Amino acid sequence: MVLHATAGGLSGTLAWFGNPASGVSSHYVVARDGDVWQMVKEGKVAHHAGASEYLGRRNFNDFSIGVEIVNLNDGVDPYPALQVESMVRLVGYLSRTQDPTRMDRHPRRHLNARQDRPTRLPGHRPDRPHL
């Protein structure tokens, strides 16, 4: 799993991921109110990680599940409790149900997987203890 922050709102994210011309997608979007939207079936490739490598594995899109969390990713915008609860349930579900040969069962932050981005992004915050 690769966890992302949308850096925008829910409606724009859903519209962007629903538009094939955007060239980007994610398997799931977790809204601020806790609703979870599935954008791509789990057995299909979503284009969420870009040029990626982590611990010797490349091309995360080929084997990972992308989870977008609606947040401005500015270091100030909070993650509401309902959203965090839904995200934790989703990560738990995916950890239990995904084929371990297809993906690592442990979530990674997007900044850990990208090759073409700095290791610290403006909205970066340490890993959440509840994950």
C-alpha positions as CSV (number, residue, x, y, z in Angstrom):
1,M,0.0,0.0,0.0
2,V,1.1,3.5,-0.7
3,L,-0.6,6.2,1.4
4,H,-1.1,9.7,-0.2
5,A,-2.6,13.0,0.8
6,T,-4.7,14.5,-2.0
7,A,-3.5,18.1,-1.5
8,G,-7.1,19.1,-2.4
9,G,-10.7,18.4,-1.8
10,L,-12.9,15.3,-2.4
11,S,-14.9,16.4,-5.4
12,G,-11.8,17.5,-7.3
13,T,-10.0,14.3,-6.5
14,L,-12.9,12.1,-7.6
15,A,-13.3,14.1,-10.8
16,W,-9.6,13.9,-11.6
17,F,-9.3,10.2,-10.9
18,G,-12.5,9.6,-12.9
19,N,-11.1,11.3,-15.9
20,P,-8.9,8.8,-18.0
21,A,-7.2,11.8,-19.7
22,S,-5.6,12.8,-16.3
23,G,-3.4,9.7,-16.4
24,V,-3.6,9.3,-12.6
25,S,-5.7,7.2,-10.4
26,S,-5.8,5.5,-7.0
27,H,-7.6,2.4,-5.8
28,Y,-9.2,4.1,-2.8
29,V,-10.0,7.7,-1.6
30,V,-10.7,8.2,2.1
31,A,-12.9,11.3,2.6
32,R,-12.8,13.6,5.6
33,D,-16.2,12.3,6.8
34,G,-14.9,8.7,6.8
35,D,-16.5,7.6,3.5
36,V,-14.3,5.4,1.4
37,W,-14.5,5.5,-2.4
38,Q,-13.1,2.7,-4.6
39,M,-11.8,4.2,-7.8
40,V,-10.0,1.2,-9.3
41,K,-10.6,-2.5,-8.6
42,E,-7.9,-4.1,-6.4
43,G,-6.7,-6.5,-9.2
44,K,-6.1,-3.6,-11.6
45,V,-3.2,-1.2,-11.8
46,A,-3.8,2.3,-10.5
47,H,-1.4,5.1,-11.5
48,H,-0.6,6.7,-8.1
49,A,3.1,6.2,-7.3
50,G,4.9,7.5,-10.4
51,A,8.5,6.6,-10.9
52,S,9.0,4.7,-7.6
53,E,11.6,2.6,-5.8
54,Y,11.8,1.5,-2.1
55,L,13.9,-1.2,-0.6
56,G,15.0,-2.4,-4.0
57,R,11.4,-2.7,-5.4
58,R,10.6,-0.5,-8.4
59,N,7.4,0.6,-10.2
60,F,5.0,0.5,-7.2
61,N,2.0,1.0,-9.5
62,D,2.5,-2.6,-10.7
63,F,2.1,-4.3,-7.3
64,S,0.7,-1.8,-4.8
65,I,-2.7,-0.5,-3.7
66,G,-2.9,3.3,-3.7
67,V,-4.9,4.9,-0.9
68,E,-5.5,8.7,-1.1
69,I,-6.5,10.5,2.0
70,V,-8.3,13.8,1.5
71,N,-6.1,16.4,3.1
72,L,-4.4,19.7,2.0
73,N,-1.0,18.2,3.0
74,D,0.2,21.5,4.3
75,G,1.2,20.4,7.7
76,V,-1.8,22.3,9.2
77,D,-4.9,20.6,7.8
78,P,-6.0,18.0,10.4
79,Y,-7.0,14.5,9.7
80,P,-10.5,14.1,11.3
81,A,-11.1,11.2,13.7
82,L,-13.7,9.6,11.4
83,Q,-11.3,9.7,8.5
84,V,-8.4,8.2,10.5
85,E,-10.7,5.4,11.7
86,S,-11.8,4.6,8.2
87,M,-8.2,4.7,6.9
88,V,-7.1,2.3,9.7
89,R,-9.9,-0.1,8.9
90,L,-9.1,0.0,5.2
91,V,-5.4,-0.6,5.7
92,G,-6.3,-3.5,8.1
93,Y,-8.6,-5.0,5.5
94,L,-6.1,-4.7,2.7
95,S,-3.3,-6.1,4.9
96,R,-5.5,-9.2,5.6
97,T,-6.9,-9.7,2.1
98,Q,-4.1,-8.9,-0.4
99,D,-1.9,-11.5,-1.9
100,P,1.5,-10.9,-0.3
101,T,3.3,-11.9,-3.5
102,R,1.6,-9.0,-5.2
103,M,2.4,-6.4,-2.5
104,D,4.0,-5.8,0.8
105,R,1.3,-5.8,3.4
106,H,2.8,-2.8,5.2
107,P,1.7,0.7,4.2
108,R,4.3,3.2,2.9
109,R,4.0,6.9,2.6
110,H,4.2,8.3,-0.9
111,L,7.4,10.2,-0.1
112,N,9.1,6.8,0.7
113,A,8.4,5.5,-2.8
114,R,9.0,8.4,-5.2
115,Q,12.4,8.6,-6.9
116,D,11.9,12.1,-8.4
117,R,10.7,14.0,-5.4
118,P,12.6,15.3,-2.3
119,T,12.5,13.2,0.8
120,R,10.7,16.0,2.7
121,L,7.6,17.5,1.3
122,P,6.0,20.7,2.7
123,G,3.1,18.9,4.3
124,H,5.3,16.0,5.7
125,R,4.4,14.8,9.2
126,P,5.9,11.8,10.9
127,D,4.2,8.4,10.6
128,R,1.0,8.1,12.6
129,P,1.4,5.8,15.7
130,H,-2.1,4.3,15.1
131,L,-0.9,2.8,11.7
